[in-house]
């Protein structure tokens, strides 16, 4: 939070400078500010980011590799290797993960694959660094896409209402993080839960508190990123779209952490579904990648598998019981039942990631059914 | 975002309501940050 506050203050103070320089220089100034701040707070992170970007750009620019398939394999593995090494070392408790590595590594993989698919032109080194060195999204995402960033960059024009939208979004983000997340769900609800004698009810309240706090923290930080982006004149993609208003798990994953779930859909699910001709294998793989992105650990593997199974069950139940599914999605009462069901499914699947080890997981489940 | 307010209130009143809304939100943020452990607790009375 302190780091996020420093980033926000820097963005706010530097916004008059950004808006006073000519359009061509705006993106360069943003990248320079980000580079200097990151070099101060997380030099290893910025070194890793710039080195990988330079190596990827060299592969695109110079023909070290003849076939385009070799090029894409190399440019995907370049950011993937440090990501896997650091995640693994973090999981074993040896190293800390460099600031924002999980986010910018996925951005670099996105650019590598889009260039291979010829969906976008191979970027110049400067354009690529401008995209990667964008301060509002460095810390907690979203994993925004390069074509969207460049479109927004081209359309940059002073707009007072956009600027005030940005300030308002930051205020809503702070309310979500501090009041709804930290105060209401984390502090107050947890205190209420501690006073309850029944094990099952206490665990139920703790699960609700954990899920509510996770949502408001994450959605709040996404709001801060979107608001800060608007202060600099760049529209950043939405990361949450009222996920607990989803009536089934498939819909939920279209609304929760949209930038990551759409990344996994585009770069894991769709290629694997096309290659294997089996969308269930593709779905399980995509959910596992999504889970392991958070942390390389058994509990996240289980959590990702559970999410995949819940989506599979949703899709199958739609075919097997069309009348129930029609009621859940079509009737107002059914929609509310669906929303409550989805919230509880997701909240209780979070017990896997909230449990430190297998023993505490077993104890948690024992308390539910005790 | 707040254009719906203009359906029910004249513009000056709507503006006042929006400012009160922002004031409450800012106060909530300051209050909840302030009351976290290890903070200054200026706002505790």
Interface residues (C-beta under 8 A of the other chain):
Chain A: X165 X168 X171 X172 X174 X175 X178 X179 X182 X183
Chain B: X1 X22 X25 X26 X28 X29 X32 X33 X35 X36
